[in-house]
Amino acid sequence: MKVVISDDRFGWSHEERSVLSGMNVDLVVADCHTEDELMEVCADAGGILLNQAPMSARVIRALKKCRVISRYGIGYDNVDILAAEEQGIWVTNVPGYCTEEVAEHALGMLLAGVRWIPFKDRRVRGGEWNLNRPIRRLSGAVLGIVGFGATGRAFWEKVQGLGFSRILIADPHIEAKLHPGMAGEAASFTTVIEEADFISLHVPLNERTRHCINAGSISRMKDGVVLINISRGQVIDEPALVEALRSGKIGAAGLDVFEQEPLPPDHPLLSLDNVILTDHSAYYSRESVSTLKTRAAMNVREVLEGRIPKFAVNRPVTRKIGLDPKMEYTA
């Protein structure tokens, strides 16, 4: 059976090959970036290991033998889940593989943004000195965390001891997640936006969170707020963010994700001194990538061996995949 790594980001595949060893599998490593490329390479694949290529309904309906699409990562917004369900295809992800790395990246961006470290580094290398910028101390300030899933909570754990006067946490299920004695306050999204000096975004992308940071929500923020986004680029309306960074309404931002990736060379964010940009790499460490590749491949193995995958994110039409409809699903 053919299994395809549809768009390789890492340059090696020994973890995947190790997990799939002993099976009658031909692992093909491809470099697909468009729907047409995916359709050509994956049409006869029994399993697909997917990075960022667009797994649209059009592509999914062209898959003749596919039983599982295993997404490298936590998010799966580049997969049409409904189309996969209709075709009887499992969609899986890899939750929790990079929780610590993402939280550390957010903390690093917060500290670097507040202290203007990248800006000062660039200017000192150019011979400048006495680079006074508007800097405030963390101690006594208000931190806002939007989203209190795994990475939001890990970030919350890492900022303990920094001396924030308040930590406001907005999450639809915060009452069940924030227990008595924990150093944090359940708050609405509006309260976080209006009262926090520093805001870190840890939300999935859905219709509720898409462009939740926009001209309207930015107008309610404190002047000079520092904004961190390590979740999904589409959570922020980028033109509104650019305007706020230019005006100083947002004093600094740290962004690991963008509406278009990679950033086009003429993107206005690239010309701003008060923004820190990284290449959608908050997830990365040697350990996290090894875990990611191993678990993604295990998702494929489970399905191809006739098992229900542990990390399923959908419930495919059972009659198309030969499963007992009475079986319980993990999704």
C-alpha positions in Angstrom: 0.0 0.0 0.0 1.2 3.5 -0.8 1.6 6.1 2.0 2.5 9.6 1.0 4.3 12.3 3.0 2.6 15.0 0.9 4.7 18.1 1.7 7.9 17.3 3.5 9.1 20.1 5.8 11.9 18.4 7.6 14.2 16.7 5.1 14.2 13.2 6.7 11.7 10.5 7.3 13.4 7.8 9.5 10.8 8.1 12.3 7.9 7.5 9.8 9.8 4.6 8.2 10.5 3.1 11.6 6.9 3.2 12.7 5.6 1.8 9.4 8.2 -0.9 9.2 6.9 -4.5 9.0 3.9 -3.3 7.0 3.5 -3.8 3.3 3.9 0.0 2.8 5.7 2.0 0.1 6.4 5.4 1.7 6.7 8.2 -0.9 8.1 11.6 0.1 6.6 14.4 -2.0 6.7 18.2 -2.2 3.1 19.2 -2.9 2.0 22.8 -2.6 -1.2 22.9 -4.7 -4.4 21.0 -5.0 -3.4 19.7 -8.4 -0.1 18.4 -7.1 -1.8 16.6 -4.2 -4.3 15.0 -6.5 -1.6 13.7 -8.8 0.6 12.3 -6.1 -2.0 11.1 -3.6 -4.8 9.8 -5.8 -3.9 6.1 -5.1 -2.5 6.5 -1.6 -4.0 4.5 1.2 -2.6 7.0 3.8 -1.4 10.6 3.7 0.9 12.3 6.1 0.0 16.0 5.6 1.8 19.2 6.6 0.5 22.5 5.2 -0.7 21.6 1.7 -4.4 22.4 1.0 -6.4 19.2 1.5 -9.6 20.6 0.1 -12.9 18.9 -0.7 -11.8 18.8 -4.4 -8.6 16.9 -3.5 -10.3 14.6 -1.0 -13.0 13.6 -3.5 -10.3 12.6 -5.9 -8.6 10.2 -3.4 -9.4 6.7 -4.6 -8.0 4.5 -1.9 -7.3 6.8 1.1 -8.3 5.6 4.5 -6.5 8.2 6.7 -5.2 11.8 6.5 -2.7 12.3 9.3 -2.0 15.9 10.0 1.5 16.8 11.3 0.5 19.1 14.1 -2.4 20.1 16.3 -4.4 22.3 14.0 -6.2 20.8 10.9 -7.8 23.9 9.3 -6.2 23.0 5.9 -8.3 19.8 5.8 -11.9 19.8 4.8 -13.2 17.6 7.6 -16.7 17.2 6.3 -15.5 16.0 2.9 -13.3 13.5 4.6 -16.1 12.2 6.6 -18.3 11.8 3.6 -15.5 9.9 1.8 -15.1 7.6 4.9 -11.6 8.9 5.6 -10.2 9.3 9.1 -8.5 12.7 9.9 -6.1 12.7 12.8 -3.8 15.1 14.5 -1.0 15.1 17.1 -2.1 17.0 20.2 0.4 18.0 22.9 3.6 17.3 21.1 5.0 20.8 21.4 3.1 22.3 24.3 6.3 23.4 26.2 8.0 24.7 23.1 5.1 26.9 22.1 4.7 28.3 25.6 8.4 29.0 25.8 8.3 30.8 22.4 5.4 33.0 23.6 7.3 33.9 26.7 10.4 34.6 24.8 8.5 36.9 22.4 6.9 38.7 25.3 10.2 39.4 27.0 11.9 40.4 23.8 9.0 42.7 22.8 8.7 44.4 26.1 12.5 45.0 26.3 12.9 45.8 22.6 15.7 43.3 22.4 15.7 42.5 18.6 15.4 46.3 17.8 18.3 47.1 20.1 20.4 44.3 18.7 20.0 45.5 15.2 20.8 49.1 16.0 23.8 48.4 18.2 25.3 46.3 15.4 24.9 49.4 13.3 26.9 51.6 15.7 24.0 53.2 17.6 23.7 53.7 21.4 21.4 55.1 24.0 18.4 53.7 22.3 15.7 54.8 24.7 12.3 53.3 23.9 9.0 53.2 25.9 9.6 50.2 28.2 7.6 49.2 31.3 8.3 46.6 33.9 6.3 43.4 34.0 5.9 43.4 37.7 2.7 45.1 38.6 1.2 44.9 35.1 -1.8 43.0 33.9 -1.3 39.9 31.7 -4.1 38.6 29.4 -4.2 35.1 28.1 -6.8 34.3 25.4 -7.3 30.5 25.2 -6.5 28.2 28.1 -5.9 24.9 26.4 -2.6 23.1 26.7 -0.3 25.9 25.4 -2.3 28.6 27.2 -1.9 26.8 30.5 1.7 26.0 29.9 2.4 29.7 29.2 0.4 30.6 32.4 2.7 28.2 34.4 5.8 29.8 32.9 4.9 33.4 33.8 4.4 32.6 37.5 7.0 34.6 39.5 7.1 37.5 37.0 5.1 39.6 39.4 2.0 40.4 37.4 -0.6 42.1 39.5 -3.4 40.2 37.7 -3.5 37.4 35.1 -6.8 37.5 33.2 -7.8 34.4 31.3 -10.4 34.2 28.6 -11.6 30.8 27.5 -15.1 29.4 26.7 -14.6 26.7 29.3 -12.5 28.6 31.8 -14.8 27.8 34.8 -13.9 24.2 34.4 -10.2 24.8 33.9 -9.4 27.5 36.5 -9.5 25.9 39.9 -9.6 27.7 43.3 -6.1 28.7 44.4 -4.8 29.2 40.9 -3.2 32.6 40.2 -5.6 33.8 37.6 -8.9 35.4 37.0 -11.6 34.1 34.7 -12.5 37.0 32.3 -14.4 37.7 29.1 -12.5 38.3 25.9 -13.7 41.9 26.1 -12.3 42.3 29.6 -8.9 40.9 28.6 -8.8 43.2 25.6 -9.6 46.3 27.6 -7.6 45.7 30.8 -4.5 43.8 29.9 -1.1 45.4 29.3 0.2 42.3 27.6 -1.9 39.8 25.6 -0.9 36.4 24.4 -3.2 34.4 22.0 -3.5 30.6 22.4 -6.7 29.9 20.5 -7.6 27.4 17.7 -8.8 28.9 14.4 -12.6 28.7 14.0 -15.4 31.1 13.0 -15.5 32.6 16.5 -11.8 33.3 16.6 -11.1 34.3 13.0 -10.1 38.0 13.0 -11.1 38.3 16.7 -8.2 40.8 16.8 -9.5 43.5 14.4 -9.8 47.3 14.3 -12.7 47.2 16.7 -11.1 45.1 19.4 -7.8 46.9 18.9 -9.5 50.3 19.5 -10.5 49.0 23.0 -7.0 48.0 24.0 -4.8 50.1 26.2 -2.4 52.3 24.4 1.0 50.6 24.0 -0.2 47.1 24.6 2.1 44.2 23.7 0.4 41.5 21.6 1.8 37.9 21.1 0.3 35.5 18.6 1.6 31.9 18.3 -1.8 30.3 17.5 -3.0 30.9 13.9 -2.4 33.9 11.6 -6.0 34.3 10.7 -6.9 35.2 14.3 -5.6 38.7 13.6 -6.7 41.1 10.9 -3.2 42.0 9.6 -4.0 45.4 8.0 -5.6 46.5 11.3 -2.6 45.3 13.2 -0.2 47.1 10.9 -2.1 50.3 11.3 -2.0 49.9 15.1 1.7 49.2 15.2 2.4 52.2 13.0 0.3 54.5 15.3 1.7 53.1 18.5 -1.7 51.9 19.7 0.0 48.5 19.8 3.4 49.2 21.2 4.9 45.9 20.1 3.9 42.5 18.7 5.5 39.1 18.5 4.1 37.0 15.6 5.0 33.4 14.7 2.0 32.9 12.4 0.6 35.0 9.5 -2.4 35.1 7.2 -0.1 34.2 4.3 2.9 32.1 4.8 5.7 32.7 4.0 5.3 36.4 4.2 5.5 38.1 0.8 8.6 40.3 0.4 6.6 43.5 0.3 4.5 42.8 3.4 4.3 45.9 5.6 5.1 44.0 8.7 8.6 43.5 7.4 9.4 47.2 7.6 8.2 47.8 11.2 10.7 48.0 14.1 8.2 47.2 16.8 7.3 43.7 15.6 9.2 40.5 16.1 8.7 37.9 13.4 9.5 34.2 13.4 8.8 31.6 10.8 5.9 29.5 12.2 8.5 27.7 14.3 7.2 28.0 17.9 6.5 24.3 17.8 10.1 23.4 17.0 12.7 21.5 19.0 14.5 18.3 18.2 12.4 16.4 20.7 9.1 17.8 19.6 9.7 17.1 15.9 10.7 13.5 16.6 7.5 13.1 18.7 5.4 14.7 16.0 6.7 12.5 13.2 6.4 9.3 15.3 2.8 10.0 16.4 1.7 11.1 13.0 3.0 7.9 11.4 1.4 5.9 14.2 -2.0 7.4 13.4 -1.6 6.0 9.8 -0.5 2.6 11.1 -3.5 2.3 13.4 -6.0 2.9 10.6 -4.2 0.7 8.0 -4.2 -2.1 10.6 -8.0 -1.7 11.1 -7.9 0.1 14.4 -9.7 3.3 15.4 -7.0 6.0 15.7 -6.3 7.3 19.1 -6.1 10.9 17.9 -9.1 11.1 15.5 -10.7 14.5 14.9 -13.6 13.2 12.9 -16.1 10.4 12.6 -16.1 9.1 9.0 -19.0 7.3 7.5 -18.6 3.8 8.9 -20.2 1.9 6.0 -17.4 3.2 3.7 -14.5 2.0 5.9 -15.9 -1.3 7.0 -16.3 -0.6 10.7 -19.0 -1.6 13.0 -21.2 1.5 13.4 -21.7 0.5 17.1 -18.1 1.0 17.9 -17.2 3.9 20.1 -15.1 6.6 18.6 -12.3 8.6 20.3 -13.0 11.9 18.5 
